[in-house]
Amino acid sequence: MENRNSTELEDKVIELERCIAMLTALVEKSSGSEGRHDMPFYMKHLLSIDEAAVYFSLGENKLRTLIKNNPDADYLLHSGKIVKIKRQMFADYLDRTNYI
């Protein structure tokens, strides 16, 4: 009986170690090489389209359409092909807008 409990405990330890390794890999993958993913969105001045979609609860396609239809909007910052959304200015825009 004791041998069986020992084997079950060893199996659980192995499973926990595997889970820890998977979680560690996920954290390392999500942090990326930029190192700025640790900063919460509400502290960032500029947001990528996917960050803005999460932050403002809008779809990425909706944001891309807004950018395409309003390329000179004050809440956008263009850097080559990359477009960033100025978080506070876009929030102000949404406050003034009833339909997007």
C-alpha positions as CSV (number, residue, x, y, z in Angstrom):
1,M,0.0,0.0,0.0
2,E,2.8,2.4,0.9
3,N,4.6,1.7,-2.4
4,R,1.4,2.5,-4.3
5,N,1.0,5.9,-2.5
6,S,4.6,6.6,-3.2
7,T,4.1,5.9,-6.9
8,E,1.0,8.1,-7.1
9,L,2.9,10.9,-5.3
10,E,5.8,10.6,-7.8
11,D,3.3,10.8,-10.7
12,K,1.7,13.9,-9.3
13,V,5.1,15.6,-8.8
14,I,6.1,14.8,-12.4
15,E,2.7,16.2,-13.6
16,L,3.2,19.4,-11.6
17,E,6.8,19.8,-12.9
18,R,5.4,19.5,-16.5
19,C,2.7,22.1,-15.8
20,I,5.3,24.5,-14.3
21,A,7.5,24.0,-17.4
22,M,4.6,24.8,-19.7
23,L,3.6,27.9,-17.7
24,T,7.1,29.1,-17.7
25,A,7.3,28.7,-21.5
26,L,4.0,30.6,-21.9
27,V,5.2,33.5,-19.8
28,E,8.5,33.7,-21.6
29,K,6.7,33.6,-25.0
30,S,4.2,36.2,-24.0
31,S,6.8,38.6,-22.7
32,G,8.5,38.7,-26.1
33,S,11.8,40.5,-26.8
34,E,10.3,44.0,-26.4
35,G,10.0,43.7,-22.7
36,R,7.1,46.2,-22.7
37,H,4.4,43.6,-22.4
38,D,4.8,43.8,-18.6
39,M,3.4,47.3,-18.7
40,P,-0.4,47.4,-18.3
41,F,-2.3,48.9,-21.3
42,Y,-3.6,51.8,-19.2
43,M,-0.1,53.0,-18.6
44,K,1.0,53.0,-22.3
45,H,0.7,56.1,-24.3
46,L,0.6,54.2,-27.7
47,L,-1.2,51.0,-28.3
48,S,-0.9,48.5,-31.1
49,I,-4.1,47.5,-32.9
50,D,-4.4,44.3,-31.0
51,E,-3.8,46.0,-27.7
52,A,-6.3,48.7,-28.5
53,A,-8.9,46.0,-29.5
54,V,-8.5,44.4,-26.1
55,Y,-8.4,47.7,-24.1
56,F,-11.4,49.3,-25.8
57,S,-13.4,46.1,-26.4
58,L,-13.5,46.7,-30.1
59,G,-12.7,44.2,-32.9
60,E,-9.4,44.5,-34.7
61,N,-11.2,44.7,-38.0
62,K,-13.3,47.6,-36.8
63,L,-10.1,49.4,-35.7
64,R,-8.4,48.7,-39.0
65,T,-11.5,50.1,-40.8
66,L,-11.4,53.2,-38.7
67,I,-7.7,53.6,-39.5
68,K,-8.3,53.1,-43.2
69,N,-11.2,55.5,-43.4
70,N,-9.5,58.2,-41.2
71,P,-5.7,57.9,-41.9
72,D,-5.1,61.5,-40.7
73,A,-7.0,61.2,-37.4
74,D,-5.4,62.9,-34.4
75,Y,-5.5,59.6,-32.4
76,L,-3.2,57.8,-34.9
77,L,0.6,57.8,-35.1
78,H,2.2,56.4,-38.3
79,S,5.7,55.1,-38.3
80,G,6.3,53.6,-41.7
81,K,3.8,50.8,-42.2
82,I,3.2,50.6,-38.5
83,V,0.2,52.4,-37.0
84,K,-0.1,53.0,-33.3
85,I,-3.2,54.4,-31.5
86,K,-2.8,57.2,-29.0
87,R,-4.7,55.7,-26.1
88,Q,-6.0,58.9,-24.4
89,M,-6.9,60.7,-27.6
90,F,-8.7,57.6,-28.9
91,A,-10.6,57.4,-25.6
92,D,-11.6,61.0,-26.0
93,Y,-12.7,60.4,-29.6
94,L,-14.9,57.4,-28.4
95,D,-16.4,59.6,-25.7
96,R,-17.5,62.2,-28.3
97,T,-18.8,59.5,-30.7
98,N,-22.1,57.7,-30.6
99,Y,-21.5,55.4,-33.6
100,I,-18.5,53.8,-35.1
